[in-house]
Amino acid sequence: MRRVVLFLVIITVLMQNVQPQDRTFDISGYIDAGVAWLGERTVSIGDTALGTKESRFTFLTQRFNLLPSSEFGRFKVFANIEFSNGFSTEHETGNFQLFEAWTQYTFSDALKLRGGIITTPFGVFNQTRDASPTFLGVIPPSVFDEGFEEVDFMPQFSNFLLFGTTSFGSVQIEYAAFAGNGKGVEGETSIDINNEKDYGARFGIVLSDYIRLGVSAWKSGMEEYEDNKKEVHTLYGTDFLLSTGDLEIRSEYMPGFAEINGNKFFKATFFVITSYNIDETVTPYVMFDYLRDDAHIILSHIQNRFSFGITVKPIWRTALKVQYVLDSYTRPGVTDNSHIFMGVSILF
């Protein structure tokens, strides 16, 4: 109780000089939709078939996001409310979630505090994994794909963030330190009572308008009381961006370990995306990513994803996308499969 009172006193003091005319409110958002042809995939171990996904053609309503935000004085409040995969309460399809919701206090460019539900600043792509209009294609690298989120490969969200930027001549330094609850069971009131914690940091250098470098580290605990299972995940990352104006090369490499009930499993992912901007309206690109997770039944060998496509922006705030994806597996019994996606992203 004392901590709550102290927090309210601090907030009251900080907001004393905030006048109504200093407050701003804005709401924006985006919508993704499209079609997909999904190729067939068969999974088996030896002579035992684990399952087959038949080829199919489907319409996609990937996501509809609302982004309200408000600024007053040194405070900023932001939320990302997401309806995904054709959300419907009547048909019980899709998903609705509060993807992000945080409050930020800015002391200076070099020191900012943020608390709430925060996208973890591990690497670069992870910070924008929900901002699909920024994707060159419809589908991102494998580790950021929606179907992979339930695999505990990398950090998803944090609850506390300390970050900032500072400059030394022409060089800009970025830093971020984050912490949050690990994954675990909920109490009777759906309150997260997990005693394990996530923590990590990222350090970045912007050498010029053309070159950006960064390193990240993360460690997380996970506890499950029902089967007495405990996991510890450790992940490291490097990120690189080279931009010469029209040509852009973006790459990240993330190796680490998952320790499950005392057993250690290696995991790693790597991706590189090369794109070329033509007249600021047409952007062809190629993408390759590698994924291995020894704790996963399929990914305990290697998945390679090769993709190429084109993004066209015919009018302001609208992007049309076509993408071909080939997933290749080195595990015996898992067949390669290919997909074709066509989509549109509209910002408002």
Secondary structure as UniProt FT lines:
FT   HELIX           2..14
FT   TURN            15..17
FT   HELIX           20..22
FT   STRAND          23..38
FT   STRAND          41..45
FT   TURN            46..47
FT   STRAND          48..53
FT   STRAND          56..72
FT   TURN            73..74
FT   STRAND          75..88
FT   TURN            89..92
FT   STRAND          93..108
FT   TURN            109..110
FT   STRAND          111..119
FT   HELIX           125..128
FT   TURN            129..130
FT   HELIX           132..134
FT   HELIX           142..144
FT   HELIX           146..148
FT   TURN            149..150
FT   STRAND          157..168
FT   TURN            169..170
FT   STRAND          171..181
FT   TURN            188..189
FT   STRAND          197..206
FT   STRAND          211..224
FT   TURN            225..228
FT   STRAND          229..243
FT   STRAND          247..260
FT   TURN            261..262
FT   STRAND          263..276
FT   TURN            279..281
FT   STRAND          282..293
FT   TURN            294..295
FT   TURN            297..300
FT   STRAND          303..312
FT   TURN            316..317
FT   STRAND          318..329
FT   TURN            332..333
FT   STRAND          337..347
//
